[in-house]
Amino acid sequence: MKKTIIIYHSKTGFSQRYAQWLAEDLSCQAVPYRDRRRIGLSQYDTVILLGGLYAGNMSGLSWLKKQPLAGKRAAAVAVGCSPVGWPGQTESMEKLFGGTPIQGFYCQGGLAYDRMGAVDRAMMAALRAALRGKPEMAEMLAGISQSFDGTNRAYIAPVLAWARQ
């Protein structure tokens, strides 16, 4: 099996949970994003990044795109609060990963208001306020009005299949 490293950027714990599950299943190390400079990527054949998906951007992805990936397999797993298969997911993933050598994946995370920083809580409050009074957005508003955990170990199956190729 190829030598694999998993790097994760997790604000509220959902990306970290997926990284730990992947590390267990692939028998490799999961390293927090803050420690990425201590890792010599040159010693790895496969690099997998996990990070939160916020307003169409993935945490850590710009860093990964700048790394020398020639001769390596690289993947990135965007973790967001929307369910797998949400409308616009395909377009969002294409925008993030299209035209790059990085294989993109998506896993549902959740919302953990008690673990969010003040800025993120304020942004979510502003989003909820903007959605109020819009009947067509009632389902979305209900979905982001409280904390929830939508992680599911089954969501990493496509990542595992890709990594084991």
Sequence and secondary structure as in RCSB ss.txt:
>XXXX:A:sequence
MKKTIIIYHSKTGFSQRYAQWLAEDLSCQAVPYRDRRRIGLSQYDTVILLGGLYAGNMSGLSWLKKQPLAGKRAA
AVAVGCSPVGWPGQTESMEKLFGGTPIQGFYCQGGLAYDRMGAVDRAMMAALRAALRGKPEMAEMLAGISQSFDG
TNRAYIAPVLAWARQ
>XXXX:A:secstr
   EEEEEE SSSHHHHHHHHHHHHHT EEEEGGGGGGS GGG SEEEEEEEEETTEETTHHHHHTS  TTSEEE
EEEEESS TT TTHHHHHHHHHTTSSEEEEEEE EE GGGS HHHHHHHHHHHHHHTT GGGHHHHHHTSS EE 
  GGGGHHHHHHHT 
